[in-house]
Amino acid sequence: MKLVKGIGILFLILSLSFFFRLTEAQEKRGVRKGDEKRPGVETGFGLTRSNQPIDITSDTVEANQKQNTVTFKGNVVAKQEDTTLYANTLVIIYDGNTKKMKEVIATGNVKIVQLERRATSQKATFQQDENRVVLDGEAVVREGENVIRGERVIFYVDEERTVVEGGKGSRVTTHITPTSKEERKK
């Protein structure tokens, strides 16, 4: 029994180490212009941006080898460089053969903070192979005083494109604050 428990703990540690590095596809992508001095930084939002480590705290963590998942529950905080994610639950899905991270799903009171950009939703999915972030359920994205709301927000990281969708019976709302003359001169 102790051997099985020891193997489970070892697998949990190995699973977490796989979570801390991004897939090879992301490593092959180049850095954007202006970020040449900051290796590993890419465009995007959330945990798809960098090959830097991710620090995670939670009340509990469980690895399930049969389902190829690692689940963090209770007051989850995941931090990578200038991005911090808060959620009730964070599930990491990895490929059983290659052990590479495929998807990260945050649910329950999701909040993502990155410098002046903040996003909230009920669910956030970070799709590693597609390099896409999807916010579902009362999604709100704020940057400075600018705000956009919809039922779903999709960030296509490689394309540097965002799509916001309204839900059934609701529309997308946007609040844009123009910059002042002084700010435009900078």
C-alpha positions as semicolon CSV with decimal commas, in nm:
position;residue;x (nm);y (nm);z (nm)
1;M;0,000;0,000;0,000
2;K;0,285;0,238;0,085
3;L;0,449;0,165;-0,254
4;V;0,128;0,256;-0,440
5;K;0,095;0,576;-0,235
6;G;0,461;0,661;-0,304
7;I;0,415;0,607;-0,678
8;G;0,105;0,829;-0,670
9;I;0,297;1,111;-0,502
10;L;0,588;1,069;-0,746
11;F;0,344;1,087;-1,038
12;L;0,181;1,398;-0,891
13;I;0,521;1,568;-0,871
14;L;0,604;1,464;-1,229
15;S;0,262;1,581;-1,349
16;L;0,316;1,921;-1,192
17;S;0,657;1,952;-1,355
18;F;0,492;1,895;-1,694
19;F;0,243;2,169;-1,613
20;F;0,526;2,415;-1,553
21;R;0,654;2,396;-1,907
22;L;0,460;2,471;-2,219
23;T;0,421;2,247;-2,520
24;E;0,688;2,227;-2,788
25;A;0,460;2,408;-3,030
26;Q;0,469;2,716;-2,809
27;E;0,846;2,698;-2,771
28;K;0,886;2,699;-3,150
29;R;0,689;3,023;-3,185
30;G;0,897;3,339;-3,208
31;V;0,878;3,638;-2,978
32;R;0,691;3,942;-3,103
33;K;0,862;4,262;-3,213
34;G;0,970;4,472;-2,918
35;D;1,007;4,168;-2,691
36;E;1,348;4,059;-2,822
37;K;1,498;4,169;-2,490
38;R;1,254;3,950;-2,296
39;P;1,308;3,591;-2,411
40;G;1,010;3,362;-2,373
41;V;0,750;3,640;-2,379
42;E;0,481;3,610;-2,642
43;T;0,163;3,790;-2,725
44;G;-0,154;3,672;-2,563
45;F;-0,347;3,667;-2,244
46;G;-0,318;3,436;-1,952
47;L;-0,116;3,118;-1,925
48;T;-0,040;3,079;-2,297
49;R;0,208;3,367;-2,305
50;S;0,540;3,234;-2,184
51;N;0,767;2,940;-2,122
52;Q;0,834;3,068;-1,769
53;P;0,733;2,859;-1,463
54;I;0,385;2,877;-1,315
55;D;0,341;2,884;-0,937
56;I;0,010;2,740;-0,812
57;T;-0,144;2,739;-0,466
58;S;-0,472;2,571;-0,370
59;D;-0,644;2,398;-0,081
60;T;-0,604;2,052;-0,241
61;V;-0,445;1,893;-0,546
62;E;-0,526;1,554;-0,700
63;A;-0,356;1,371;-0,987
64;N;-0,556;1,115;-1,183
65;Q;-0,332;0,902;-1,404
66;K;-0,622;0,721;-1,573
67;Q;-0,780;1,050;-1,686
68;N;-0,445;1,229;-1,743
69;T;-0,549;1,520;-1,521
70;V;-0,419;1,721;-1,229
71;T;-0,694;1,907;-1,038
72;F;-0,638;2,198;-0,800
73;K;-0,939;2,283;-0,580
74;G;-1,022;2,565;-0,343
75;N;-0,887;2,919;-0,356
76;V;-0,667;2,846;-0,657
77;V;-0,406;3,107;-0,746
78;A;-0,180;3,044;-1,047
79;K;0,093;3,300;-1,119
80;Q;0,319;3,324;-1,424
81;E;0,531;3,636;-1,477
82;D;0,290;3,934;-1,482
83;T;-0,025;3,719;-1,503
84;T;-0,224;3,589;-1,206
85;L;-0,527;3,361;-1,234
86;Y;-0,778;3,310;-0,952
87;A;-1,044;3,036;-0,961
88;N;-1,233;2,786;-0,748
89;T;-1,097;2,491;-0,950
90;L;-0,813;2,448;-1,201
91;V;-0,787;2,129;-1,408
92;I;-0,482;2,047;-1,618
93;I;-0,533;1,791;-1,895
94;Y;-0,218;1,639;-2,042
95;D;-0,138;1,388;-2,314
96;G;-0,097;1,045;-2,156
97;N;0,183;0,943;-2,393
98;T;0,391;1,259;-2,426
99;K;0,293;1,408;-2,086
100;K;0,260;1,747;-2,254
101;M;-0,005;1,987;-2,131
102;K;-0,306;1,997;-2,367
103;E;-0,556;2,215;-2,187
104;V;-0,599;2,413;-1,866
105;I;-0,955;2,472;-1,746
106;A;-1,034;2,719;-1,466
107;T;-1,389;2,722;-1,329
108;G;-1,581;2,917;-1,069
109;N;-1,530;3,289;-1,012
110;V;-1,245;3,306;-1,262
111;K;-1,038;3,623;-1,256
112;I;-0,727;3,685;-1,466
113;V;-0,507;3,987;-1,398
114;Q;-0,228;4,092;-1,633
115;L;-0,084;4,438;-1,576
116;E;-0,373;4,677;-1,660
117;R;-0,579;4,405;-1,828
118;R;-0,833;4,217;-1,615
119;A;-1,084;3,951;-1,714
120;T;-1,359;3,773;-1,526
121;S;-1,584;3,483;-1,623
122;Q;-1,730;3,163;-1,488
123;K;-1,493;2,946;-1,692
124;A;-1,161;3,000;-1,871
125;T;-1,006;2,741;-2,102
126;F;-0,643;2,769;-2,215
127;Q;-0,603;2,549;-2,523
128;Q;-0,231;2,494;-2,558
129;D;-0,209;2,337;-2,906
130;E;-0,438;2,599;-3,061
131;N;-0,281;2,876;-2,848
132;R;-0,630;3,003;-2,770
133;V;-0,801;3,129;-2,454
134;V;-1,180;3,105;-2,418
135;L;-1,372;3,287;-2,143
136;D;-1,727;3,156;-2,095
137;G;-2,013;3,280;-1,880
138;E;-2,061;3,650;-1,814
139;A;-1,719;3,734;-1,956
140;V;-1,588;4,085;-1,888
141;V;-1,252;4,216;-2,009
142;R;-1,115;4,549;-1,884
143;E;-0,808;4,737;-1,993
144;G;-0,769;5,064;-1,809
145;E;-1,112;5,228;-1,829
146;N;-1,215;5,033;-2,142
147;V;-1,461;4,748;-2,084
148;I;-1,615;4,484;-2,308
149;R;-1,882;4,235;-2,194
150;G;-2,025;3,929;-2,359
151;E;-2,124;3,573;-2,287
152;R;-1,804;3,443;-2,448
153;V;-1,465;3,595;-2,532
154;I;-1,215;3,408;-2,749
155;F;-0,851;3,521;-2,771
156;Y;-0,672;3,381;-3,078
157;V;-0,319;3,438;-2,949
158;D;-0,121;3,360;-3,268
159;E;-0,350;3,579;-3,479
160;E;-0,355;3,858;-3,217
161;R;-0,733;3,860;-3,262
162;T;-1,027;3,857;-3,018
163;V;-1,392;3,765;-3,079
164;V;-1,666;3,857;-2,830
165;E;-2,006;3,687;-2,854
166;G;-2,333;3,778;-2,686
167;G;-2,548;3,509;-2,530
168;K;-2,905;3,410;-2,607
169;G;-3,109;3,727;-2,582
170;S;-2,809;3,942;-2,491
171;R;-2,566;4,149;-2,690
172;V;-2,205;4,250;-2,656
173;T;-2,155;4,581;-2,474
174;T;-1,848;4,800;-2,497
175;H;-1,731;5,109;-2,309
176;I;-1,437;5,292;-2,468
177;T;-1,263;5,590;-2,310
178;P;-1,071;5,799;-2,564
179;T;-0,718;5,898;-2,469
180;S;-0,646;6,260;-2,380
181;K;-0,423;6,485;-2,593
182;E;-0,144;6,456;-2,333
183;E;-0,153;6,076;-2,342
184;R;-0,142;6,070;-2,725
185;K;0,174;6,282;-2,724
186;K;0,361;6,022;-2,516
